Amino acid sequence: MCLTALRASSAENTVLQDICVTGSDSTLTLSNSKLTVRVNTVTGDWLALTSKSSGNNLISTGAGVEPLDFNIDDKWMVAEHGRRLLSCEYKIAEDRRFVELRMVFGVKADEDAGGDAFEYLLSSVFALRPDKSMLERSATVTRMSKSGVDSAGAVKFKGFVFRYPGLKTGSADDCLVTVPGPFFPNTFIKPRASYMDVAERSVGLHGAPDAGFGIVVIENRNAGESIGTWMNTAGEVTYHTRLERGGGGLLSVSQLERRYVYLRTGECVGSDSSLLHVKSGAAGDVLAEHRTMAESEMPLAETPEWARQMVILEVYLPYFKNGFRGVTEKLPFYKKIGFNTVYLMPHWKGGYSPIDLFKVNEDFGTKEELKKLVDTAHTLGMRVLFDMVIHGFNEKSNVPDEHPGMFVENENGALARHPTWGSITTDWADPEYRRYMCDLVKHDVLTYGIDGYRVDAATYKGTAWERGLPYPVYRQGSAAPGLMREMLRTLREVNPDAVLLSEVFGPVYYSVCNLAHDNQTEAVQFLIEQMDAGKVTARDYKLHVANVFAALPDDANRVFYARNHDTSWFYHFNGYTPRFLAFEAVHAFFAIPEIFAGDTNHKPNPDDDPAVYDYYKRLFDIRREYPVLATGRSALAKVESSNPMVFSGMRMNEASRALVLISFSADPESARISVKDEHIGDAESDWTFIDPISCKELGERVVVRDTSEIDIQLQPFQVVLGIRKTRECGMRNDE
C-alpha cells in the first residue's frame, strides 16, 4: 500500500479525520479519539500507550522489556546487538484508511564500514485507524550487504517477537486476566484470574491460530475497561503467546511469530499484524473483536445440516475382540444409545505411524469386513468418519522411497523427522503430496462409502530448513489448511455431504473443516481434580466455554469431549464419576458431544457399568426430543447462577428456549437463576422443567418469581432442563 511520509509539527496537527500528530525535539505522538501512542524520537523507545476513555497508560516503560526483536540463526538480534534509531516519521495511507508511525533502526553495526552501516534494518510500525480503539503493530527486517559482500550466504530468519511491557489498565490489583482456549495442566489459567497471581508465573500458550487462539485479555473489574491482544496471521503462519513477569511485578505479553525464511542480502521479510483492542466492558466485548477478525480472515467452511446434530462415538479397534466384525455387531446397540456418527480410529497398517494408508491392518480384519461395517452403519442411519494422519510416515513404510518429493528434507538433504512424533515428515505444501492425499480420499470414499474424516495432529510443525524450495520454508509445516481444503473439495466431489473434523481447534481450521474439537486430552480430567480440591467451580468451566464461543464466528461447530484415546495415553483417567458425567451433560447440551468407547488397556470403559451408557442414552434422548438443544443458539451469557457450582445456560431459536442447569456439587444445592431474555415470559405454566436423567417433570420444585429470576433446589449432580415455547426473535450466539 502506498503511504505518504510527513513530518510532525510541535503543535497538534489533525492529519486524517480524528487522527492527530504532535511532535517535539524528543517525542512524537500519534493519537485518535480513543488511543494515544508516544515514542522517543531520539532513542526510539516506546513511551506510552494511553486509553483516552480512562486516561490509563496501558504499558509500563519501567518493565525492562524490549517491545520488538527478531531472530537470526537462533539469536535475538536487538537483545544481543542493541539498536540505533535512524528515522522516525508518520505516514498517511494512500487510501486514507489509517495513519502509521514508523521508526527505522539499524541493528548489528558493520565494523568494516566504521560503524555507520548496519547488517539489518528493522522497521517498527504503529498504526491507528480513525475512531478505532485498536492499535496495529507490524515490522519489517531488511538484510543489508556487509562491506558490499555477502560472504555468509543466506541466514535463517526465525521470526519476530512483539511485546507489550507491563500490560494492564489501571491498578494491577483491580485487574483480571482471561486466556481463552485450550490448556495443559501446567499452563491452566482460570478465567478472570487475579492479575497479580498470573504475574507470578511464566506461561506459554498453544500456537495460534492452529492449536489455539493466542488471546490475552486484561479486564479492570472496577473501571469497566478491558484490553486484549492477539495476532492476525490469517492462518498462514503460527505464533506463540507468552505471559511473563516484567519489571515491578507487572505482566508482560509477548507474541512470537514463527515466519521462518532463508534471508539473503538485499531481501526483506515482513510480519503480520499484532493487534491490541481497548473496550469499555468485560472480556467478552474484546473477544467479539476477535470473532469479527476470524469471520473476515478465516470464514467458516460450508457445512451440511446433518453435521450440526452429530452425536459421535470414538471407536478404538483393539478394544473390540473381533476388530471390524466386533464393531459391526455392536452398532445396533450404539444406535439405541443415541450415537449417529462413528469415528473410527486408524484402521490401516501402522496406525498413527502409517506404513500404508491404502491397506487395512489385518489384525482388525479384511477390507470387505470394513466395508460391511460402514454399510451396516448406513443401514442403521449412522455416519462413519475415518481417521486421517497427515504428519508423516513410519520409517518402515515404502512411501518415502516411492515418493521422495512428498517429504521434507533438512538443510543437508536428509529426510527430516516430525518434531513431536518422530515420523518421516511430509511436506504439506508439496503438490505431489496433495495429489497423493486426494487420491487416498477418493479411494476411501469410493471403496467404503465413508462420510468424512477426523484429521489428526494438524498443528503447524515448523521447518527443517530444506534448501531450493519454490516457496518459503515455513510453508512445509504450516500449509495444512490448504491441504485440508483440497481434501474436503475432493470428498465433496464424490459425497457432497461429507465433512472434515479437525482434532485441533485453532480458528483457522473452521475455515477448511466443518467441525473442530474444543477440548483437549487432559482438560476435563484435570478440571475434575481441581474441582475435587475446591480450586475451580462450575462457573469457571462455564466461563471457559463461553470465552471459546465468544471468540469464534457464529455457527462454528464445536465438538466437546471429556475423555478420548489420548487422555490415558498422555495423562490419566479416574473413571465415570458423577462429576465427570456432569461435564458430559454440558457437552451434550451446548456442543456436539463425542464419547470414547474406551480401550482394554486403560479401563474403565463405558460398558463396564451399564449405568454409564444409560446416562448417555438419557442425555441423547432428550437432546433429540428437543432439537433446540442441538441446533439452537448458545446463550451462556444470558443466564447467571448465584451458586458457583451450578452450571447455567440457555439455547434458543425462534420457536423455543431450553434453560440448562447442571449441578457439579456432591451436596444438595440451592440457586437463584437470573435470565436476561425479554421473551422468557412470566407464567409458570409456560415452562416444562425436566430432570432428563430420572425422566421426571419437576414443576413442583421450581418457583418463577418474575420474568427474570427462578429459585431452584438441585440434588447432587442433578441436571434440570426448562423448556418453553416463545415467539420469534433473532440473536447471535451467546448474546
QUIRAUR-V607657 format. One record per residue. RES is the residue in one small letter. SS is DSSP state (~ for helix, > for strand, _ for the rest). OMEGA is omega in whole degrees, -180 to 180 (* if undefined). BURIAL is 1 if it has 9 or more other ideal C-beta (glycine too) atoms within 8 Angstrom, else 0. Layout:
BEGIN
RES&SS&OMEGA&BURIAL / RES&SS&OMEGA&BURIAL
END
This chain:
BEGIN
m&_&-179&0 / c&_&178&0 / l&>&179&1 / t&>&-179&0 / a&>&-179&0 / l&>&175&1 / r&_&-179&0 / a&_&176&1 / s&_&178&0 / s&_&175&0 / a&_&179&0 / e&_&-173&0 / n&>&178&1 / t&>&-173&0 / v&>&-179&1 / l&>&-179&1 / q&_&-178&0 / d&_&-177&0 / i&>&-177&1 / c&>&176&1 / v&>&178&1 / t&>&-180&1 / g&>&174&1 / s&_&179&0 / d&_&-174&0 / s&_&-179&0 / t&>&171&1 / l&>&-176&1 / t&>&175&1 / l&>&-176&1 / s&>&166&1 / n&_&-176&1 / s&_&-176&0 / k&_&-171&1 / l&>&175&1 / t&>&175&1 / v&>&-180&1 / r&>&180&1 / v&>&176&1 / n&>&-175&1 / t&_&176&1 / v&_&-177&0 / t&_&-175&0 / g&_&180&1 / d&_&174&0 / w&>&-172&1 / l&>&-174&0 / a&>&166&1 / l&>&-169&1 / t&>&172&1 / s&>&-177&1 / k&_&-180&1 / s&_&-179&1 / s&_&-176&1 / g&_&-177&0 / n&_&168&1 / n&>&-171&0 / l&_&177&1 / i&_&-179&1 / s&_&179&1 / t&~&179&1 / g&~&-177&0 / a&~&178&1 / g&_&-176&0 / v&_&175&1 / e&_&-173&0 / p&_&-175&1 / l&>&177&1 / d&>&177&1 / f&>&-172&1 / n&>&174&1 / i&>&177&1 / d&_&176&0 / d&_&177&0 / k&>&175&0 / w&>&-164&1 / m&~&179&1 / v&~&179&1 / a&~&-176&0 / e&~&-172&0 / h&~&-175&0 / g&_&-180&0 / r&_&176&1 / r&>&179&1 / l&>&-180&1 / l&>&178&0 / s&>&178&0 / c&>&-178&1 / e&>&175&1 / y&>&-177&1 / k&>&175&1 / i&>&178&1 / a&>&-178&1 / e&_&178&0 / d&_&175&0 / r&_&178&0 / r&_&-179&0 / f&_&174&1 / v&>&180&1 / e&>&172&1 / l&>&-173&1 / r&>&173&1 / m&>&178&1 / v&>&-178&1 / f&>&167&1 / g&>&-178&1 / v&>&-180&1 / k&>&-178&1 / a&>&175&1 / d&_&-175&1 / e&~&180&0 / d&~&179&0 / a&~&176&0 / g&_&176&0 / g&_&-180&0 / d&_&176&0 / a&_&-175&1 / f&>&178&1 / e&>&-179&1 / y&>&169&1 / l&>&-180&1 / l&>&176&1 / s&>&178&1 / s&>&-172&1 / v&>&169&1 / f&>&-179&1 / a&>&174&1 / l&>&174&1 / r&_&-178&1 / p&_&172&1 / d&_&178&0 / k&_&178&0 / s&_&-177&1 / m&>&173&1 / l&>&175&1 / e&>&177&1 / r&>&176&1 / s&>&-177&1 / a&>&174&1 / t&>&174&1 / v&>&176&1 / t&>&178&1 / r&>&-178&1 / m&_&177&1 / s&_&175&0 / k&>&-178&1 / s&_&177&0 / g&_&-177&0 / v&>&178&0 / d&_&-174&0 / s&_&-175&0 / a&_&-176&0 / g&_&-179&0 / a&_&174&0 / v&>&179&1 / k&>&175&1 / f&>&-173&1 / k&>&169&1 / g&>&178&1 / f&>&167&1 / v&>&174&1 / f&>&180&1 / r&>&173&1 / y&>&-173&1 / p&_&176&1 / g&_&-173&1 / l&_&176&1 / k&_&173&1 / t&_&-176&1 / g&_&-178&1 / s&_&178&0 / a&~&-180&1 / d&~&-179&0 / d&~&-172&1 / c&>&176&1 / l&>&-176&1 / v&>&176&1 / t&>&179&1 / v&_&-176&1 / p&_&171&1 / g&_&-171&1 / p&_&-180&1 / f&_&166&1 / f&_&179&0 / p&~&-178&0 / n&~&177&0 / t&~&-178&1 / f&_&173&1 / i&_&-179&1 / k&_&178&0 / p&_&-178&1 / r&_&178&1 / a&>&178&1 / s&>&179&0 / y&~&-176&1 / m&~&176&1 / d&~&-180&0 / v&~&-178&1 / a&_&177&1 / e&_&-175&0 / r&_&170&0 / s&_&-170&0 / v&>&174&1 / g&>&-177&0 / l&>&175&1 / h&>&173&1 / g&>&-179&1 / a&>&2&1 / p&_&-177&1 / d&_&-177&1 / a&_&-179&1 / g&>&-178&1 / f&_&-176&1 / g&_&-174&1 / i&_&169&1 / v&>&178&1 / v&>&177&1 / i&>&-172&1 / e&>&173&1 / n&>&-172&1 / r&_&-179&0 / n&_&-176&0 / a&_&179&1 / g&_&178&0 / e&>&179&1 / s&>&174&1 / i&>&179&1 / g&>&-179&1 / t&>&175&1 / w&>&176&1 / m&>&174&1 / n&>&176&1 / t&_&-176&1 / a&_&177&0 / g&_&-177&1 / e&_&177&0 / v&_&179&1 / t&_&171&1 / y&>&-179&1 / h&>&178&1 / t&>&180&1 / r&>&174&1 / l&>&-174&1 / e&>&176&1 / r&>&179&1 / g&_&179&1 / g&~&179&1 / g&~&180&0 / g&~&-180&0 / l&_&-176&1 / l&>&174&1 / s&>&-180&1 / v&>&178&1 / s&>&179&1 / q&>&-180&1 / l&>&178&1 / e&>&-174&1 / r&_&177&1 / r&_&-174&1 / y&_&176&1 / v&>&165&1 / y&>&-176&1 / l&>&-179&1 / r&_&-180&1 / t&_&180&0 / g&_&-180&0 / e&_&177&0 / c&>&177&0 / v&>&-178&1 / g&>&180&0 / s&_&164&1 / d&_&-175&1 / s&>&166&1 / s&>&-174&1 / l&>&172&1 / l&>&-180&1 / h&>&175&1 / v&>&-177&1 / k&>&171&1 / s&>&-177&0 / g&_&-175&1 / a&_&-175&0 / a&~&-178&1 / g&~&179&1 / d&~&176&1 / v&~&-179&1 / l&~&176&1 / a&~&176&1 / e&~&176&1 / h&~&177&1 / r&~&178&1 / t&~&178&0 / m&~&-179&1 / a&~&179&1 / e&~&-178&1 / s&~&-172&0 / e&~&-176&1 / m&_&-176&1 / p&_&-175&0 / l&_&172&1 / a&_&177&1 / e&_&-172&0 / t&_&177&1 / p&_&-173&0 / e&~&-177&0 / w&~&-176&0 / a&~&-178&1 / r&~&-179&1 / q&~&-178&1 / m&_&166&1 / v&_&-164&1 / i&>&170&1 / l&>&176&1 / e&>&-173&1 / v&>&177&1 / y&_&-169&1 / l&~&179&1 / p&~&178&0 / y&~&-175&1 / f&_&-172&1 / k&_&-177&0 / n&_&174&0 / g&~&-178&1 / f&~&-179&1 / r&~&179&1 / g&~&177&1 / v&~&-178&1 / t&~&-179&1 / e&~&-176&0 / k&~&-178&1 / l&~&178&1 / p&~&177&0 / f&~&-179&0 / y&~&177&1 / k&~&179&1 / k&~&178&0 / i&~&179&1 / g&_&177&1 / f&_&177&1 / n&_&179&1 / t&>&176&1 / v&>&173&1 / y&>&-174&1 / l&>&177&1 / m&_&-166&1 / p&_&-179&1 / h&_&-173&1 / w&>&-180&1 / k&>&178&1 / g&_&178&1 / g&_&-177&1 / y&_&170&0 / s&_&-164&1 / p&_&170&1 / i&_&177&1 / d&>&-177&1 / l&>&-178&0 / f&>&-176&0 / k&>&180&0 / v&>&174&1 / n&_&-176&1 / e&_&176&0 / d&_&-178&0 / f&_&-179&1 / g&_&-176&1 / t&_&176&0 / k&~&-180&0 / e&~&179&0 / e&~&175&1 / l&~&178&1 / k&~&178&1 / k&~&177&1 / l&~&-178&1 / v&~&-180&1 / d&~&179&1 / t&~&178&1 / a&~&-180&1 / h&~&177&1 / t&~&179&0 / l&_&-178&1 / g&_&-179&0 / m&_&176&1 / r&>&-180&1 / v&>&173&1 / l&>&171&1 / f&>&169&1 / d&>&179&1 / m&>&178&1 / v&>&-178&1 / i&_&-173&1 / h&_&-180&1 / g&>&-177&1 / f&>&176&1 / n&_&180&1 / e&_&177&0 / k&_&-178&0 / s&_&174&1 / n&_&-174&0 / v&~&179&1 / p&~&178&1 / d&~&-177&0 / e&~&-177&0 / h&_&-175&1 / p&~&-179&0 / g&~&-178&0 / m&~&-171&1 / f&>&-178&1 / v&_&171&1 / e&>&172&1 / n&_&-174&1 / e&_&178&0 / n&_&176&0 / g&_&178&0 / a&_&178&0 / l&>&-176&1 / a&_&178&1 / r&>&176&1 / h&_&-175&1 / p&_&180&0 / t&_&-169&0 / w&_&177&1 / g&_&178&0 / s&_&173&1 / i&>&-162&1 / t&>&-178&1 / t&>&178&1 / d&_&-175&1 / w&_&-179&1 / a&_&-174&0 / d&_&-178&1 / p&~&180&0 / e&~&179&1 / y&~&179&1 / r&~&177&1 / r&~&179&0 / y&~&-178&1 / m&~&177&1 / c&~&174&1 / d&~&177&0 / l&~&179&1 / v&~&179&1 / k&~&179&1 / h&~&-176&1 / d&~&-178&1 / v&~&-179&1 / l&~&-178&0 / t&~&-172&0 / y&~&180&1 / g&_&-177&1 / i&_&-176&1 / d&_&177&1 / g&>&-176&1 / y&>&160&1 / r&>&-174&1 / v&>&-174&1 / d&>&164&1 / a&_&-180&1 / a&_&178&1 / t&_&-177&1 / y&_&-169&1 / k&_&176&1 / g&_&-177&1 / t&_&174&1 / a&_&175&1 / w&_&173&1 / e&_&-179&1 / r&_&173&0 / g&_&179&0 / l&_&176&1 / p&_&179&0 / y&_&-179&0 / p&_&-174&0 / v&_&-178&1 / y&_&-176&1 / r&~&178&1 / q&~&-177&1 / g&~&-178&1 / s&~&-176&1 / a&_&178&1 / a&~&179&1 / p&~&178&1 / g&~&176&1 / l&~&-178&1 / m&~&176&1 / r&~&179&1 / e&~&178&1 / m&~&180&1 / l&~&178&1 / r&~&178&0 / t&~&176&1 / l&~&-174&1 / r&~&177&1 / e&~&-179&0 / v&~&180&1 / n&_&-174&1 / p&_&-179&0 / d&_&-177&0 / a&_&-176&1 / v&>&168&1 / l&>&174&1 / l&>&-180&1 / s&>&177&1 / e&_&-178&1 / v&_&-165&1 / f&_&172&1 / g&_&-173&1 / p&~&180&1 / v&~&-175&1 / y&~&174&1 / y&~&180&1 / s&~&-178&1 / v&_&176&1 / c&_&-180&1 / n&_&-180&1 / l&>&175&1 / a&>&178&1 / h&>&178&1 / d&_&173&1 / n&_&174&1 / q&_&-166&0 / t&_&-174&1 / e&_&-162&1 / a&~&-173&1 / v&~&180&1 / q&~&177&1 / f&~&-180&1 / l&~&176&1 / i&~&179&1 / e&~&177&1 / q&~&179&1 / m&~&176&1 / d&~&-179&0 / a&_&178&0 / g&_&-176&0 / k&_&175&0 / v&_&-177&0 / t&_&174&1 / a&~&178&1 / r&~&178&1 / d&~&180&1 / y&~&177&1 / k&~&179&1 / l&~&178&1 / h&~&-179&1 / v&~&-178&1 / a&~&179&1 / n&~&175&1 / v&~&179&1 / f&~&-174&1 / a&~&-175&1 / a&~&-176&1 / l&_&177&1 / p&_&172&1 / d&_&176&0 / d&_&169&0 / a&_&-174&1 / n&_&-176&1 / r&>&177&1 / v&>&-179&1 / f&>&172&1 / y&_&175&1 / a&_&177&1 / r&_&169&1 / n&_&-175&1 / h&~&-177&1 / d&~&-175&0 / t&~&179&1 / s&~&-178&1 / w&~&-175&0 / f&~&179&0 / y&_&174&1 / h&_&-177&0 / f&_&-175&1 / n&_&172&0 / g&_&-177&0 / y&_&-179&0 / t&_&176&0 / p&~&180&0 / r&~&175&1 / f&~&-179&1 / l&~&174&1 / a&~&174&1 / f&~&-180&1 / e&~&177&1 / a&~&176&1 / v&~&-177&1 / h&~&-179&1 / a&~&-174&1 / f&~&-179&1 / f&~&-179&1 / a&_&170&1 / i&>&-174&1 / p&>&173&1 / e&>&-177&1 / i&>&179&1 / f&>&179&1 / a&_&174&1 / g&_&174&1 / d&_&-171&1 / t&_&-179&0 / n&_&-177&0 / h&_&180&0 / k&_&8&0 / p&_&173&0 / n&_&-177&1 / p&~&-176&1 / d&~&172&1 / d&~&179&0 / d&_&-178&0 / p&~&-179&0 / a&~&-178&0 / v&~&178&1 / y&~&175&1 / d&~&177&0 / y&~&179&1 / y&~&-179&1 / k&~&-179&1 / r&~&175&1 / l&~&-175&1 / f&~&176&1 / d&~&-178&1 / i&~&177&1 / r&~&179&1 / r&~&-179&1 / e&~&180&0 / y&_&-174&1 / p&_&179&0 / v&~&-180&1 / l&~&179&1 / a&~&-171&1 / t&~&-179&0 / g&_&178&1 / r&>&174&1 / s&>&-179&1 / a&_&-179&1 / l&~&-176&1 / a&~&-179&1 / k&~&-177&1 / v&>&177&1 / e&>&176&0 / s&>&177&1 / s&_&-178&0 / n&_&-175&1 / p&_&179&0 / m&_&178&1 / v&>&176&1 / f&>&-177&1 / s&>&177&1 / g&>&-179&1 / m&>&168&1 / r&>&-167&1 / m&>&164&1 / n&_&-175&1 / e&_&-173&0 / a&_&-172&0 / s&>&177&1 / r&>&172&1 / a&>&176&1 / l&>&-176&1 / v&>&177&1 / l&>&-177&1 / i&>&178&1 / s&>&174&1 / f&_&-175&1 / s&_&175&1 / a&_&-180&0 / d&_&172&0 / p&_&-177&0 / e&>&171&1 / s&>&-179&1 / a&>&169&1 / r&>&-176&1 / i&>&178&1 / s&>&-177&1 / v&>&178&1 / k&_&-179&0 / d&_&-177&1 / e&_&-178&0 / h&_&-173&0 / i&_&-178&1 / g&_&-176&1 / d&_&-179&0 / a&_&-179&0 / e&~&-178&0 / s&~&179&0 / d&~&-171&0 / w&>&168&1 / t&>&179&0 / f&>&-170&1 / i&>&164&1 / d&>&-174&1 / p&_&-179&1 / i&_&177&1 / s&_&-179&0 / c&_&180&0 / k&>&169&0 / e&>&-171&0 / l&_&-177&1 / g&~&-177&1 / e&~&-178&0 / r&~&-171&0 / v&>&175&1 / v&>&177&0 / v&>&-176&1 / r&_&178&0 / d&_&-176&0 / t&_&-172&0 / s&_&-176&0 / e&>&179&1 / i&>&172&1 / d&>&-175&1 / i&>&173&1 / q&>&179&0 / l&>&174&1 / q&_&-179&0 / p&_&176&1 / f&_&-179&1 / q&_&174&1 / v&>&179&1 / v&>&175&1 / l&>&171&1 / g&>&-176&1 / i&>&-180&1 / r&>&172&1 / k&>&-179&0 / t&_&178&1 / r&_&-173&0 / e&_&170&0 / c&_&-180&1 / g&_&180&0 / m&_&175&0 / r&_&173&0 / n&_&174&1 / d&_&173&1 / e&_&*&0
END
